[in-house]
Amino acid sequence: MLVLLPPSETKWAGPDRGRPVALERLSHSELTAARATVLDALAAVSARPDAAAVLGTGPALADVVAANTTLRARPAAPAAHVYRGVLFDALDLPSLPAAAARRVLVVSALWGLLHPRDRVPGYRLSMGTDLPGPGPLARFWRPHLEGVLRPAGVVLDCRSAAYAAAWAPDPQTAARTAAVRVTRGGTVVSHDAKRVRGLVARHLLTRPGRPPRTVAALRAAVAEAFAVELLPPARRGASWTLEVDATAVDVA
């Protein structure tokens, strides 16, 4: 089983001292050149007067954007600690057993893919950005991720739409992939959806027994703790959907 996550907008800037990011030491070394391209383009645009407009940020994040110019020099920390926010608070990546953490990948606008143990600095960049040089980042990363991300087992896809655009499973992989959709009383919700996705992922990664090997088994495992329905693909070659009712989560 593989759990695919989006990054968080909220990130820890990193420790005060320590080694900076070493691109060649990150997992999925095939992405090193692409990572360097985006990293250098981000540093360049973050030094421009119009950086906030290009990156889609506001004045309150001026310091965070400015810190993008020092990404190669700033001390790095495991991604499990860098990513914070609602989903990651619910998932609590740092507390996962090592075997469970190996089943997690973060799809990133800057790094492409990250394992929780990969050491990176905090940064500001979203997948919806049209970054001068690389261009629209989902389009930039798509061919790179297609060549690297080839999961062999069942996939729980917790990504948002922007990050889903950077990698779509082929039909064979889609047949064993389920995206998580959160509803309340039958209505799709965005508020609190990140928390529910984090809780679902944590349950699957920490429950006793073997990880699910089929989409049906994935649904059964989620149903141990949540009210959930498995919905068939909306079209040929698309992924399945796990529809989780947040009402029961709210009560719990």
BELPEDA-V49539 format. One record per pair of residues at least 6 apart in sequence whose ideal C-beta (glycine too) atoms are under 6 Angstrom apart, sorted by the first residue. I is the first residue (numbers start at 0). J is the second residue. D is the distance in Angstrom with one decimal. If there is no record, write none. Layout:
i = (I & I)
j = (J & J)
d = (D & D)
This chain:
i = (0 & 0 & 0 & 0 & 0 & 1 & 1 & 1 & 2 & 2 & 2 & 2 & 3 & 3 & 3 & 4 & 4 & 5 & 5 & 5 & 6 & 6 & 6 & 7 & 7 & 7 & 7 & 9 & 9 & 10 & 10 & 11 & 11 & 11 & 12 & 13 & 13 & 13 & 13 & 13 & 14 & 14 & 16 & 17 & 19 & 19 & 19 & 20 & 20 & 20 & 22 & 22 & 22 & 23 & 25 & 26 & 26 & 27 & 27 & 29 & 30 & 30 & 33 & 34 & 36 & 37 & 37 & 40 & 40 & 40 & 41 & 41 & 42 & 42 & 44 & 44 & 44 & 45 & 45 & 45 & 46 & 50 & 56 & 63 & 64 & 67 & 67 & 70 & 70 & 73 & 75 & 75 & 75 & 77 & 77 & 78 & 78 & 78 & 78 & 79 & 79 & 79 & 80 & 81 & 81 & 85 & 85 & 86 & 86 & 86 & 89 & 89 & 89 & 90 & 90 & 90 & 92 & 95 & 99 & 100 & 103 & 104 & 105 & 106 & 106 & 106 & 107 & 108 & 108 & 108 & 108 & 109 & 109 & 111 & 111 & 126 & 126 & 126 & 126 & 126 & 127 & 128 & 129 & 130 & 133 & 137 & 137 & 140 & 141 & 144 & 144 & 148 & 153 & 153 & 153 & 154 & 156 & 156 & 157 & 157 & 157 & 168 & 170 & 173 & 173 & 173 & 175 & 176 & 177 & 177 & 177 & 177 & 178 & 178 & 179 & 179 & 179 & 180 & 180 & 181 & 181 & 181 & 181 & 181 & 182 & 182 & 183 & 183 & 191 & 195 & 195 & 195 & 199 & 202 & 203 & 211 & 211 & 214 & 218 & 221 & 221 & 225 & 226 & 226 & 227 & 227 & 228 & 230 & 230 & 232)
j = (102 & 152 & 153 & 210 & 211 & 102 & 150 & 154 & 102 & 103 & 155 & 200 & 104 & 156 & 158 & 105 & 157 & 158 & 159 & 162 & 82 & 105 & 107 & 82 & 83 & 84 & 87 & 83 & 84 & 81 & 121 & 81 & 83 & 121 & 121 & 73 & 74 & 76 & 120 & 121 & 74 & 76 & 74 & 74 & 72 & 73 & 75 & 75 & 119 & 120 & 31 & 34 & 35 & 31 & 117 & 114 & 117 & 112 & 147 & 147 & 111 & 143 & 143 & 110 & 133 & 109 & 133 & 130 & 132 & 133 & 67 & 124 & 67 & 68 & 50 & 53 & 131 & 64 & 67 & 68 & 68 & 64 & 64 & 123 & 123 & 122 & 123 & 120 & 122 & 120 & 118 & 119 & 120 & 116 & 118 & 113 & 115 & 117 & 119 & 92 & 93 & 115 & 93 & 119 & 121 & 193 & 194 & 193 & 196 & 197 & 194 & 197 & 198 & 197 & 200 & 201 & 115 & 204 & 204 & 115 & 115 & 112 & 113 & 158 & 162 & 165 & 113 & 124 & 125 & 126 & 136 & 122 & 124 & 140 & 143 & 136 & 137 & 161 & 162 & 165 & 161 & 136 & 135 & 136 & 139 & 164 & 165 & 165 & 165 & 165 & 166 & 166 & 175 & 211 & 217 & 176 & 176 & 178 & 179 & 196 & 200 & 176 & 236 & 236 & 237 & 238 & 214 & 238 & 214 & 217 & 239 & 241 & 238 & 240 & 196 & 199 & 241 & 240 & 242 & 188 & 192 & 195 & 243 & 245 & 242 & 244 & 245 & 246 & 245 & 243 & 245 & 248 & 221 & 224 & 220 & 217 & 220 & 239 & 229 & 227 & 241 & 243 & 244 & 247 & 241 & 243 & 242 & 240 & 242 & 239)
d = (5.6 & 5.5 & 5.2 & 3.9 & 5.7 & 5.8 & 4.5 & 4.9 & 5.7 & 4.9 & 4.8 & 5.1 & 5.8 & 4.9 & 5.6 & 4.9 & 5.3 & 4.7 & 4.9 & 4.4 & 5.8 & 5.5 & 5.1 & 4.6 & 5.7 & 3.5 & 5.3 & 4.6 & 3.9 & 5.3 & 4.0 & 5.1 & 5.9 & 5.4 & 4.2 & 5.8 & 5.1 & 4.9 & 4.6 & 5.3 & 4.8 & 5.7 & 5.6 & 3.7 & 5.4 & 6.0 & 5.7 & 4.4 & 5.3 & 6.0 & 5.1 & 5.4 & 5.9 & 5.8 & 4.8 & 4.3 & 5.6 & 5.0 & 5.2 & 5.3 & 4.3 & 5.9 & 4.8 & 5.6 & 5.9 & 5.6 & 5.5 & 5.2 & 3.8 & 5.5 & 5.3 & 5.6 & 6.0 & 5.0 & 5.7 & 5.3 & 5.5 & 5.2 & 3.6 & 5.0 & 5.0 & 5.1 & 5.7 & 4.7 & 5.7 & 5.8 & 6.0 & 5.4 & 5.9 & 4.3 & 4.1 & 5.3 & 5.1 & 5.4 & 5.7 & 4.6 & 5.4 & 5.0 & 5.7 & 3.9 & 4.9 & 3.9 & 5.9 & 5.9 & 5.5 & 4.2 & 5.0 & 4.0 & 5.7 & 4.1 & 4.8 & 2.9 & 4.8 & 4.0 & 5.3 & 4.9 & 5.2 & 5.9 & 4.1 & 4.7 & 5.5 & 5.4 & 4.5 & 5.9 & 4.7 & 5.9 & 5.4 & 4.7 & 5.7 & 4.2 & 4.9 & 5.6 & 4.9 & 5.6 & 5.9 & 5.2 & 5.3 & 4.4 & 5.1 & 5.9 & 4.8 & 5.4 & 4.9 & 5.8 & 4.3 & 3.9 & 4.5 & 4.4 & 5.8 & 5.9 & 4.2 & 5.5 & 4.8 & 5.4 & 5.4 & 4.1 & 5.7 & 4.3 & 5.3 & 4.4 & 5.8 & 5.0 & 4.0 & 5.7 & 5.8 & 4.7 & 5.8 & 4.2 & 5.3 & 5.6 & 4.3 & 4.7 & 5.3 & 5.4 & 5.0 & 5.9 & 5.2 & 5.2 & 5.0 & 5.7 & 3.9 & 4.7 & 5.4 & 5.3 & 5.7 & 5.7 & 4.7 & 5.3 & 5.8 & 5.7 & 5.2 & 5.5 & 5.9 & 4.9 & 5.8 & 4.1 & 4.9 & 5.0 & 4.0 & 4.7 & 6.0 & 5.2 & 4.1 & 4.5 & 5.6 & 5.0 & 4.7 & 4.2 & 5.7 & 5.9)
